[in-house]
Amino acid sequence: MPAPVDFIVAIPARHDAARLPGKPLCLLAGEPLVLHVARRALAAGAREVWVATDDERVVQALSGTAVRTAMTSSTHPSGTDRLAECADIAGWDDATLVVNLQGDEPFAPAAGIRAVADVLAASGAPMSTLAARIDDVDTLFDPNAVKLVRAGNGDALYFSRAPVPWPRDAFAADRSRLPGEGSWLRHIGIYGYRAGFLRTFAALPPGRLERIEALEQLRALEAGHRIAVALTPEPFPPGVDTPEDLARAESRMAQAHG
């Protein structure tokens, strides 16, 4: 049996999220949201769990836990940029495997977090992510559900908000259901990076495809870098991005502890 992959989980936690201000500190089952996310990372077997934030109150909320914190700039345009600064603060060498777990994923499955690290290590790629199979036509046509296409070796060929690949003949006849042939994949927004590439990626200028689709991961593909993709071993429940999401998460938590 192969030895477990050694990896770190880093969680970007900007305090003033646009749709849910103070999101990392919003209470879920009486505890800060960011603490729930950090526990998922610890449950996945990460060697270290870091939270990269721009607010001292987030640091205080994690005081006394096994989670490490990094105070980062308040001007970062994305979580990736925040984690690149965290990599320098933490002193990770270029070969360190880092899983970027979003700070609004309190139900992220431990097996899914590990899968991102596993495929990163096994593929030799500088970056990795997850996907899930699409089994309904509404998801395929939903621009908020990002689709991806893989090469035969499992690397990403493209990410899009559009329905790709497009079954020309089948959809010419009927777009109300998925055709029987082929399969479609929905991207799950969790990433793995080798720390050296995390720094490289954050330094790349936004790409043309990234600007068109508003998908940051296209920056890596357009610059010629590999992104290894694994199918998630477990579903990823929805994250928390709005007050309504938080209410649903509270209900889910209550049911789980019923």
C-alpha angles and dihedrals in degrees: 000000000000119000116259114267113256110231145151127225117217120191120198109214115181109184101215104055111180099235098032112028113209090016099160090057098042108123120247114180086347096305133093115273092233090059091056090051092049090052090056089054092049090049089055091064100251114170090223134007118207130186114204110201143159098217131073091214090067090052090051092049089060096044113128094023130105089252119109121215136209124197106221136180120289091220101067111128094210144016090251091061089048091053092048088059089045089054090057094045091049093043097229113177118236094260096055113120111230125188114204106214114184115241093235098061106098092158100045106144115243091224090056093051090051091047091061090054093043095053091045091054096042098045100049088224120140092231138028142184143169138253138190129207117259113228103173133058095227091064091048091056096040109106090204089062104075115217127207137194122212132208121231091267092055097257120134115259097183144343121214144165087220125085103271132211094031113216095217102191097036094050092044086064102035134359096177095089141025115267117245095241124072130012135249129215132212117208119238111210101233120110141194123206138180101237093239091055091046087062091045093048094050089053094053116101116243110274130232093247091047090055093047097049097027089231116134095200090067087070089071095047094046089052089054100255125139124244113194114211128204128185110248113251091213135025118266109226116221117283128232115265105138138031088259090055089051091053090051091048090051090053091048091050091049091051091049091054092037 
